[in-house]
């Protein structure tokens, strides 16, 4: 490093420590947050998040599962996928 940046640059250990701290905070938020419960007769999701949802990767996997779950509770779904058919 040049003299004007001496002592101001983060080394790889500091960067790794910062990333670990961010990851741990994110995990804590996920653990502490209230899960969204899907039921066919419930309006919880719609009241909380709205009547519409955009699902990316909807042709297979988790995207397809999310799209199905949202349709079951009556949410209007816009599907985004690279393929028209799974």
Secondary structure, 3 states (H helix, E strand, C coil): CCHHHCCCCCCHHHHHHHHHHHHHHHHHHHHHCCCCCCCCCCCHHHHHHCCEEEEECCCCHHHHHHHHHHHHCCCEEEEECCCCCC
